[in-house]
Amino acid sequence: MIALPTALTIGQARQVLAGLESAIAQTAAPCIDAAALVTLDSAAIAVLLQCRRSARAAGKALVIANPPPKLVELARLYGVDGLLG
């Protein structure tokens, strides 16, 4: 499982995305664990959408596990709640 950090906002987005994409590339069945995520903004949604695109481009299905309520709320707000399964 690939763990998200406790914070994923615009300030951390590039660095987190780079690490996630690298981990996704090295994992046959990528699963991102969002349980630790406490501080987030819309950048978290953008990062996860890009991760899903990267996984799909590699022929993999991406799973987002343990999304915190705020992440679920933001995904619904932006109309991408399917991202979270």
C-alpha positions as a Markdown table, in Angstrom:
| # | Residue | x | y | z |
|---|---|---|---|---|
| 1 | Met | 0.0 | 0.0 | 0.0 |
| 2 | Ile | 1.2 | 3.5 | -0.9 |
| 3 | Ala | 0.6 | 5.9 | 2.0 |
| 4 | Leu | -0.3 | 9.5 | 1.6 |
| 5 | Pro | 1.3 | 12.0 | 4.0 |
| 6 | Thr | -0.7 | 13.9 | 6.7 |
| 7 | Ala | -0.8 | 17.0 | 4.5 |
| 8 | Leu | -1.5 | 17.3 | 0.8 |
| 9 | Thr | -2.1 | 20.9 | -0.2 |
| 10 | Ile | -0.9 | 23.0 | -3.1 |
| 11 | Gly | 2.5 | 23.5 | -1.4 |
| 12 | Gln | 3.2 | 19.7 | -1.2 |
| 13 | Ala | 1.4 | 18.7 | -4.4 |
| 14 | Arg | 4.4 | 18.4 | -6.8 |
| 15 | Gln | 6.6 | 16.5 | -4.4 |
| 16 | Val | 3.8 | 14.1 | -3.3 |
| 17 | Leu | 2.8 | 13.5 | -6.9 |
| 18 | Ala | 6.3 | 12.7 | -8.0 |
| 19 | Gly | 6.6 | 10.1 | -5.2 |
| 20 | Leu | 3.2 | 8.6 | -5.8 |
| 21 | Glu | 3.8 | 8.3 | -9.6 |
| 22 | Ser | 7.1 | 6.6 | -8.9 |
| 23 | Ala | 5.5 | 4.1 | -6.5 |
| 24 | Ile | 2.6 | 3.5 | -8.9 |
| 25 | Ala | 5.1 | 2.7 | -11.7 |
| 26 | Gln | 6.8 | 0.1 | -9.4 |
| 27 | Thr | 3.6 | -1.6 | -8.1 |
| 28 | Ala | 1.5 | -4.1 | -10.0 |
| 29 | Ala | -1.7 | -3.3 | -8.2 |
| 30 | Pro | -1.4 | 0.2 | -6.8 |
| 31 | Cys | -3.4 | 1.1 | -3.7 |
| 32 | Ile | -3.1 | 4.5 | -2.1 |
| 33 | Asp | -3.9 | 4.6 | 1.6 |
| 34 | Ala | -5.4 | 8.1 | 2.5 |
| 35 | Ala | -5.9 | 7.3 | 6.2 |
| 36 | Ala | -3.2 | 9.6 | 7.4 |
| 37 | Leu | -4.4 | 12.6 | 5.4 |
| 38 | Val | -5.5 | 15.4 | 7.7 |
| 39 | Thr | -4.7 | 18.7 | 6.0 |
| 40 | Leu | -5.8 | 18.9 | 2.4 |
| 41 | Asp | -7.2 | 21.2 | -0.3 |
| 42 | Ser | -8.3 | 20.8 | -3.9 |
| 43 | Ala | -4.7 | 19.9 | -4.8 |
| 44 | Ala | -5.2 | 16.5 | -3.2 |
| 45 | Ile | -8.0 | 15.8 | -5.7 |
| 46 | Ala | -5.8 | 17.0 | -8.6 |
| 47 | Val | -2.9 | 14.8 | -7.4 |
| 48 | Leu | -5.1 | 11.7 | -7.1 |
| 49 | Leu | -6.7 | 12.3 | -10.5 |
| 50 | Gln | -3.3 | 12.5 | -12.0 |
| 51 | Cys | -2.3 | 9.3 | -10.2 |
| 52 | Arg | -5.4 | 7.6 | -11.7 |
| 53 | Arg | -4.4 | 8.8 | -15.2 |
| 54 | Ser | -0.9 | 7.5 | -14.7 |
| 55 | Ala | -2.0 | 4.1 | -13.5 |
| 56 | Arg | -4.5 | 3.8 | -16.3 |
| 57 | Ala | -1.8 | 4.7 | -18.9 |
| 58 | Ala | 0.2 | 1.8 | -17.4 |
| 59 | Gly | -2.7 | -0.5 | -17.7 |
| 60 | Lys | -3.3 | -0.6 | -13.9 |
| 61 | Ala | -6.3 | 0.0 | -11.8 |
| 62 | Leu | -5.7 | 2.5 | -8.9 |
| 63 | Val | -7.5 | 2.0 | -5.6 |
| 64 | Ile | -7.8 | 4.8 | -3.0 |
| 65 | Ala | -8.3 | 3.3 | 0.4 |
| 66 | Asn | -9.5 | 4.9 | 3.7 |
| 67 | Pro | -10.4 | 8.3 | 2.3 |
| 68 | Pro | -11.0 | 10.8 | 5.1 |
| 69 | Pro | -14.4 | 12.6 | 5.2 |
| 70 | Lys | -13.0 | 15.9 | 3.9 |
| 71 | Leu | -11.5 | 14.1 | 0.9 |
| 72 | Val | -14.8 | 12.5 | 0.1 |
| 73 | Glu | -16.6 | 15.8 | 0.5 |
| 74 | Leu | -14.1 | 17.6 | -1.9 |
| 75 | Ala | -14.5 | 14.7 | -4.4 |
| 76 | Arg | -18.2 | 15.1 | -4.4 |
| 77 | Leu | -18.0 | 18.9 | -4.7 |
| 78 | Tyr | -15.9 | 18.6 | -7.8 |
| 79 | Gly | -18.0 | 15.7 | -9.2 |
| 80 | Val | -15.2 | 13.1 | -9.1 |
| 81 | Asp | -16.4 | 11.0 | -6.2 |
| 82 | Gly | -16.0 | 8.0 | -8.5 |
| 83 | Leu | -12.3 | 8.5 | -8.0 |
| 84 | Leu | -12.7 | 7.2 | -4.4 |
| 85 | Gly | -14.5 | 4.0 | -5.5 |
